[in-house]
Amino acid sequence: MNIVKNTGLGLILASLSLPVLANQVNLNTATKDELLKGISGLSETQANDIIEYREEHGIFVKVPELLHIGIGSDIIEPNYQKLSVGDANAGDRKNGGW
């Protein structure tokens, strides 16, 4: 009986964390629309800059790399908890990285 209760509690706790994960914006895979909807204060030009950067340089390895394309801490900081680079691997960066 304890197993059932513990499993039930685990499922409840896991489901509570799903909305947080669902609101994540992966800088390496998000579409322009997803970037605009998911990142408060982001302009259309900045969303285009993120996509252009990905296409030219490869994946983002760390969220603060947004600073290199002119997206400031005024946008990064309030959105930081929902920004993600997924399973970024520095080996996936084009042209050798930073």
Helices and strands as residue ranges (DSSP letters): H 2-22, E 25-26, H 32-38, H 44-57, G 63-69, H 73-79, G 80-82, E 83-84, G 90-92, G 94-96
